[in-house]
Amino acid sequence: MFDLLNTVIAFPGARLVRRPAYIRGKRNIRWGAGFTTGVGTRLDVFCEDASPRLIFGKGVQLNDHVHIGVMERVEIGHHVLIASRVFISDHNHGNYKEPDSRSSPSVPPQQRPVVAKPGSASRYAYWLASPLVRARLLEPARSLPEMCRPIPSWRATPPA
């Protein structure tokens, strides 16, 4: 009952945000109608302005202990279901596309440069599953690991 009351007050338009939920950068998050989370959801948006950086479509459901980290932009489409214990990020601790001594495995992750590249986790009516999967969004949608490939919806067109 407390989760529902908290949702109505703190997350207008959402269906249910279960506690505990850890949210940083709330002003940069937009959620569509029917947004739902499980327990232990962690949403981190790191930026200085108030522009939307983490965008959820309609009917998105994050199950327990989903962590999404954003520096530039991540967009989750309509009616996406994300399984428990999934991590999604548009940034990495270290630059692995170019040689960089500061990104060496011998350098502690906290001391490596943070490198971001925006992307979209999925467009609509897909699900991301499998515990312990790390889906880094280095290229929009197509760079998800093979085990996380979006599964096409039974719908011929995206829901409105």
DOKE-361969 format. One line per field, with one value per residue: x, y, z of N, C-alpha, C in turn; residue in one letter; residue number from 1. Coordinates in Angstrom, 3 decimals. Layout:
<atoms>
n.east = (X|...)
n.north = (Y|...)
n.up = (Z|...)
ca.east = (X|...)
ca.north = (Y|...)
ca.up = (Z|...)
c.east = (X|...)
c.north = (Y|...)
c.up = (Z|...)
residu = (A|...)
num = (NUM|...)
</atoms>
This chain:
<atoms>
n.east = (0.822|1.987|3.894|2.284|1.035|3.306|4.138|2.025|2.308|5.080|5.813|4.188|1.893|3.175|2.727|3.474|6.035|8.214|9.590|12.749|13.818|16.394|17.231|18.948|19.309|16.677|15.270|16.088|14.866|12.332|9.280|6.978|3.388|2.142|4.560|6.558|8.273|10.380|11.590|14.476|15.388|17.692|18.402|20.543|21.400|23.721|24.360|24.598|22.598|18.980|17.802|15.990|17.431|17.272|14.877|11.757|9.413|5.855|4.255|6.514|8.360|10.458|12.105|13.112|15.992|17.187|19.607|20.293|22.513|23.323|24.960|24.908|22.580|19.887|17.362|14.411|12.093|8.471|6.460|8.422|9.959|12.088|14.222|15.024|17.975|19.513|21.877|22.243|23.972|25.282|27.859|31.352|33.968|36.820|38.612|38.247|38.366|40.488|44.044|44.969|46.706|45.651|43.445|44.112|43.922|45.337|44.920|42.865|39.273|37.842|39.634|39.947|39.267|35.938|33.930|31.491|28.776|25.867|22.746|20.072|18.134|16.078|13.411|10.497|8.099|9.812|11.991|14.512|16.615|17.919|19.790|22.611|23.532|25.288|24.483|25.915|25.547|27.008|26.702|23.728|21.108|21.924|24.319|23.915|24.678|24.625|22.961|21.121|19.616|16.963|13.677|11.437|8.211|4.881|3.221|2.477|3.021|4.416|3.077|0.803)
n.north = (-1.189|1.227|1.537|2.039|4.460|6.110|6.008|7.326|9.906|10.644|9.796|10.614|9.306|6.873|3.306|1.600|1.985|0.195|0.030|-0.643|2.048|3.422|6.461|8.710|11.923|12.500|14.536|14.348|12.179|10.591|9.007|6.835|6.370|3.931|2.912|0.618|-0.777|-3.260|-4.314|-2.642|-1.219|0.712|3.806|5.860|9.004|11.031|14.229|17.753|19.468|19.954|18.389|15.654|12.529|9.837|7.883|6.430|4.449|3.892|1.640|0.253|-2.198|-2.760|-5.284|-6.778|-5.300|-3.972|-2.045|1.019|3.085|6.358|8.719|10.202|9.526|7.278|5.332|3.603|1.717|1.475|-0.737|-2.534|-5.211|-5.812|-8.105|-9.339|-8.239|-6.996|-4.991|-1.874|0.458|3.545|4.208|3.702|2.662|3.556|3.706|1.761|1.577|2.849|2.848|3.483|4.377|5.032|3.468|0.920|-2.456|-2.592|-0.221|1.100|0.888|3.220|5.231|5.360|6.968|8.142|7.117|7.884|6.874|7.450|5.564|3.305|1.085|-0.548|-0.590|-1.076|-3.175|-5.383|-7.632|-7.726|-10.079|-12.576|-13.218|-11.486|-10.356|-7.978|-5.240|-3.104|-0.035|0.707|1.107|2.085|-0.098|-2.301|-3.218|-4.727|-7.565|-10.817|-12.618|-10.884|-9.869|-7.998|-9.310|-9.598|-8.086|-9.438|-7.725|-5.879|-3.218|-0.485|-0.010|2.602)
n.up = (0.000|0.789|-1.234|-3.459|-2.734|-2.513|-5.199|-6.549|-5.511|-5.858|-8.430|-10.843|-13.198|-13.423|-12.979|-10.797|-8.481|-6.828|-3.539|-1.971|-4.017|-5.842|-6.924|-8.865|-10.229|-10.994|-12.281|-14.883|-15.967|-17.830|-17.754|-19.302|-19.385|-17.136|-16.200|-14.417|-11.615|-10.055|-6.809|-5.439|-7.652|-9.519|-10.728|-12.342|-13.365|-14.718|-15.154|-15.902|-16.770|-17.247|-19.150|-20.726|-20.235|-19.673|-20.927|-20.798|-22.519|-22.968|-20.697|-19.737|-17.948|-15.281|-13.689|-10.510|-8.991|-11.214|-12.860|-14.241|-15.812|-16.798|-18.833|-21.180|-23.054|-22.845|-24.165|-23.641|-25.303|-25.986|-24.010|-23.029|-21.393|-18.779|-17.378|-14.043|-12.289|-14.339|-16.015|-17.534|-19.470|-20.759|-20.681|-19.809|-17.627|-18.589|-21.701|-24.371|-27.057|-28.165|-27.721|-24.420|-21.697|-19.232|-19.049|-18.529|-17.272|-14.908|-13.664|-11.169|-11.489|-10.660|-11.154|-13.850|-17.012|-17.618|-20.175|-22.503|-24.640|-26.306|-26.644|-27.663|-25.863|-26.723|-29.104|-29.123|-27.483|-26.659|-24.859|-22.372|-21.087|-18.802|-16.051|-14.696|-17.052|-18.874|-20.490|-22.413|-24.002|-26.586|-29.264|-30.868|-30.111|-31.957|-30.862|-28.642|-26.625|-28.168|-26.759|-25.746|-27.745|-29.128|-29.184|-31.739|-31.656|-31.538|-32.698|-35.648|-35.976|-34.070|-30.758|-29.883)
ca.east = (0.000|2.879|4.500|1.299|0.900|4.554|4.121|1.068|2.829|6.427|6.019|2.909|1.791|3.709|1.780|3.950|7.476|8.395|10.707|13.518|14.242|17.491|17.135|19.745|19.055|15.262|14.805|16.501|14.205|10.945|8.684|5.667|2.269|2.219|5.919|6.532|9.571|10.471|12.361|15.908|15.728|18.652|18.487|21.551|21.610|24.772|24.525|24.451|21.402|17.697|17.220|15.742|18.555|16.781|13.491|11.018|8.153|4.654|4.149|7.818|8.459|11.784|11.946|13.938|17.430|17.668|20.433|20.522|23.400|23.279|25.694|24.471|21.168|19.404|15.921|13.781|10.844|7.181|6.116|9.636|10.073|13.495|14.293|15.754|19.437|20.074|22.571|22.301|24.724|25.819|29.236|32.263|35.139|37.959|38.450|38.760|38.403|41.794|45.016|44.967|47.359|44.796|42.369|44.719|43.340|46.086|44.423|41.557|38.179|37.462|40.633|39.937|38.368|34.589|33.678|30.075|28.236|24.433|22.120|18.714|18.113|15.156|12.428|9.180|7.638|10.908|12.409|15.917|16.542|19.063|20.526|24.039|23.877|25.665|24.188|26.460|25.011|28.047|26.072|22.293|20.428|22.593|25.509|23.598|25.216|23.719|21.956|20.173|18.996|15.522|12.815|10.364|6.877|3.883|2.523|3.079|3.446|4.606|1.871|0.763)
ca.north = (0.000|2.377|1.691|2.657|5.854|6.764|6.122|8.373|11.210|10.952|9.358|10.744|8.588|5.512|2.348|1.218|2.008|-0.495|0.463|0.575|2.461|4.379|7.279|9.937|12.659|12.297|15.577|13.968|10.918|10.686|7.677|6.802|5.853|2.517|2.526|-0.251|-1.328|-4.188|-3.781|-2.449|-0.569|1.811|4.634|6.902|9.887|11.972|15.358|19.047|20.197|19.335|17.733|14.221|11.668|8.465|7.991|5.167|4.497|3.451|0.240|-0.381|-2.855|-3.162|-6.192|-6.514|-5.013|-3.472|-0.850|1.734|4.233|7.196|9.980|10.935|9.272|5.915|5.326|2.284|1.901|1.091|-2.114|-3.333|-5.937|-6.080|-9.113|-8.997|-8.230|-6.578|-3.707|-1.184|1.693|4.141|4.633|2.679|3.169|3.246|3.849|0.508|1.647|3.378|2.598|4.527|3.809|5.269|2.480|-0.390|-3.238|-2.373|1.034|0.866|1.433|4.572|6.180|5.351|7.984|7.673|7.349|7.657|6.899|7.214|4.515|2.914|-0.317|-1.228|0.316|-1.314|-4.551|-6.343|-7.859|-8.015|-11.075|-13.346|-12.622|-11.229|-9.870|-6.571|-4.719|-1.760|0.509|1.429|1.452|1.921|-1.384|-3.416|-3.698|-5.559|-8.919|-11.692|-13.189|-9.831|-9.322|-7.798|-10.288|-8.821|-8.192|-10.061|-6.623|-5.461|-1.832|-0.109|0.482|4.069)
ca.up = (0.000|0.842|-2.550|-4.343|-2.314|-2.919|-6.654|-6.938|-5.102|-6.358|-9.814|-11.545|-14.462|-13.287|-12.409|-9.472|-8.246|-5.537|-2.713|-2.148|-5.352|-5.730|-8.128|-8.915|-11.459|-11.328|-13.201|-16.228|-16.305|-18.279|-17.873|-19.935|-18.588|-16.794|-15.798|-13.235|-11.213|-8.951|-5.680|-5.624|-8.921|-9.388|-11.917|-12.141|-14.509|-14.343|-16.061|-15.245|-17.202|-16.897|-20.322|-20.539|-20.628|-19.554|-21.380|-20.834|-23.247|-22.245|-20.304|-19.464|-16.640|-14.814|-12.566|-9.337|-9.028|-12.505|-12.706|-15.492|-15.620|-17.996|-18.885|-22.379|-23.327|-23.041|-24.380|-23.613|-26.040|-25.414|-23.640|-22.865|-20.128|-18.464|-16.320|-12.820|-12.253|-15.620|-15.962|-18.821|-19.308|-21.979|-20.405|-19.329|-16.907|-19.436|-23.139|-24.912|-28.525|-28.526|-26.660|-23.389|-20.514|-18.057|-19.084|-18.318|-16.174|-13.666|-13.077|-10.546|-12.303|-10.242|-11.649|-15.308|-17.564|-17.915|-21.585|-22.778|-25.990|-26.131|-27.442|-27.324|-25.468|-27.621|-29.675|-28.546|-27.296|-26.565|-23.482|-22.112|-20.035|-18.362|-14.940|-14.825|-18.378|-18.870|-21.821|-22.602|-25.240|-27.291|-30.534|-30.653|-30.245|-32.622|-30.184|-27.485|-26.783|-28.910|-25.870|-25.391|-28.936|-29.004|-29.830|-32.352|-31.094|-32.397|-33.355|-36.906|-35.841|-32.668|-30.090|-29.719)
c.east = (0.875|3.523|3.547|1.124|2.135|4.584|3.223|1.637|4.133|6.656|4.712|2.935|2.325|2.639|2.187|5.477|7.690|9.656|11.470|13.854|15.290|17.542|17.972|19.501|17.618|14.753|15.158|15.858|12.767|10.413|7.308|4.626|2.464|3.599|5.860|7.943|9.399|11.279|13.820|16.310|16.689|18.757|19.430|21.701|22.569|24.899|24.206|23.165|20.126|17.055|17.003|16.910|18.182|15.291|12.887|9.732|7.004|4.764|5.462|7.803|9.900|11.566|12.994|15.407|17.967|18.436|20.659|21.356|23.504|24.151|25.213|22.976|20.926|17.897|15.432|12.402|9.608|7.109|7.324|9.634|11.545|13.545|15.085|17.260|20.079|20.692|22.647|23.026|25.158|27.256|30.047|33.393|36.371|37.595|39.072|38.742|39.765|42.781|45.066|45.530|46.513|43.652|42.871|44.015|44.091|45.678|43.066|40.432|37.792|38.417|40.702|39.009|36.996|34.257|32.232|29.783|26.759|23.912|20.707|18.728|17.187|14.093|11.039|8.933|8.743|11.146|13.884|15.929|17.905|19.797|22.006|24.467|24.204|25.490|24.697|26.005|26.053|27.604|24.579|21.804|21.275|23.816|25.188|24.213|24.172|22.619|20.893|19.476|17.502|14.770|11.645|9.009|5.965|3.097|3.250|3.607|3.618|3.305|1.953|1.037)
c.north = (1.266|2.623|2.396|4.136|6.661|6.985|7.268|9.757|11.563|10.635|9.424|10.043|7.174|4.602|1.975|1.253|1.424|0.008|-0.746|0.794|3.540|5.185|8.545|10.606|12.530|13.324|15.259|12.672|11.206|9.264|7.799|6.242|4.361|2.023|1.748|-0.731|-2.386|-3.541|-3.601|-1.843|0.581|2.524|5.779|7.696|10.969|13.051|16.642|19.775|19.431|18.621|16.242|13.393|10.191|8.523|6.594|5.370|4.033|1.976|-0.479|-0.995|-3.270|-4.090|-5.911|-6.281|-4.690|-2.185|-0.256|2.968|5.030|8.433|10.828|10.725|7.776|6.003|3.891|2.472|1.423|-0.405|-3.037|-3.944|-6.251|-6.992|-8.598|-9.076|-7.947|-5.199|-3.142|0.132|2.227|4.599|3.489|3.357|2.713|3.396|2.633|0.474|2.118|3.055|3.785|3.915|4.006|4.264|1.058|-1.132|-3.054|-1.065|0.744|1.540|2.871|5.627|6.225|6.455|7.369|8.104|6.977|7.660|6.542|6.112|4.259|1.442|-1.105|-0.256|0.118|-2.810|-5.601|-6.652|-8.177|-8.964|-11.673|-12.623|-12.475|-10.835|-8.397|-6.049|-3.290|-1.258|1.357|1.824|1.236|0.526|-2.509|-3.929|-4.470|-6.932|-9.829|-12.267|-12.172|-9.251|-9.143|-8.864|-9.520|-9.110|-8.938|-8.988|-6.254|-4.032|-1.501|0.347|1.986|4.460)
c.up = (0.000|-0.516|-3.514|-4.007|-2.734|-4.425|-7.098|-6.642|-5.829|-7.836|-10.604|-12.902|-14.407|-12.700|-10.989|-9.440|-6.855|-4.843|-2.218|-3.616|-5.151|-7.023|-7.967|-10.255|-11.927|-12.338|-14.653|-16.708|-16.716|-18.387|-18.467|-18.985|-18.338|-16.417|-14.483|-12.915|-10.143|-7.830|-6.080|-6.950|-8.661|-10.725|-11.616|-13.427|-14.056|-15.410|-15.310|-15.614|-16.833|-18.085|-20.063|-21.058|-20.574|-19.830|-21.475|-21.618|-22.368|-21.874|-20.045|-18.069|-16.385|-13.634|-11.497|-9.678|-10.416|-12.239|-14.090|-15.174|-16.904|-17.818|-20.060|-22.617|-23.510|-23.167|-24.435|-24.242|-25.305|-25.111|-23.571|-21.471|-19.914|-17.246|-15.116|-13.033|-13.609|-15.433|-17.373|-18.588|-20.661|-21.772|-19.809|-18.556|-17.669|-20.896|-23.796|-26.424|-29.010|-27.402|-25.682|-22.112|-19.255|-17.981|-18.878|-17.178|-14.850|-12.970|-12.444|-11.347|-11.939|-10.794|-13.174|-15.818|-17.851|-19.336|-21.882|-24.262|-25.883|-27.031|-26.997|-26.983|-26.376|-28.070|-29.060|-28.442|-27.377|-25.096|-23.440|-20.930|-19.741|-17.240|-15.290|-16.230|-18.262|-20.285|-21.919|-23.958|-25.956|-28.687|-30.323|-31.023|-30.821|-31.879|-28.902|-27.693|-27.424|-28.021|-25.461|-26.601|-28.703|-29.762|-30.423|-31.726|-32.060|-33.133|-34.644|-36.818|-34.365|-32.040|-29.912|-28.296)
residu = (M|F|D|L|L|N|T|V|I|A|F|P|G|A|R|L|V|R|R|P|A|Y|I|R|G|K|R|N|I|R|W|G|A|G|F|T|T|G|V|G|T|R|L|D|V|F|C|E|D|A|S|P|R|L|I|F|G|K|G|V|Q|L|N|D|H|V|H|I|G|V|M|E|R|V|E|I|G|H|H|V|L|I|A|S|R|V|F|I|S|D|H|N|H|G|N|Y|K|E|P|D|S|R|S|S|P|S|V|P|P|Q|Q|R|P|V|V|A|K|P|G|S|A|S|R|Y|A|Y|W|L|A|S|P|L|V|R|A|R|L|L|E|P|A|R|S|L|P|E|M|C|R|P|I|P|S|W|R|A|T|P|P|A)
num = (1|2|3|4|5|6|7|8|9|10|11|12|13|14|15|16|17|18|19|20|21|22|23|24|25|26|27|28|29|30|31|32|33|34|35|36|37|38|39|40|41|42|43|44|45|46|47|48|49|50|51|52|53|54|55|56|57|58|59|60|61|62|63|64|65|66|67|68|69|70|71|72|73|74|75|76|77|78|79|80|81|82|83|84|85|86|87|88|89|90|91|92|93|94|95|96|97|98|99|100|101|102|103|104|105|106|107|108|109|110|111|112|113|114|115|116|117|118|119|120|121|122|123|124|125|126|127|128|129|130|131|132|133|134|135|136|137|138|139|140|141|142|143|144|145|146|147|148|149|150|151|152|153|154|155|156|157|158|159|160)
</atoms>
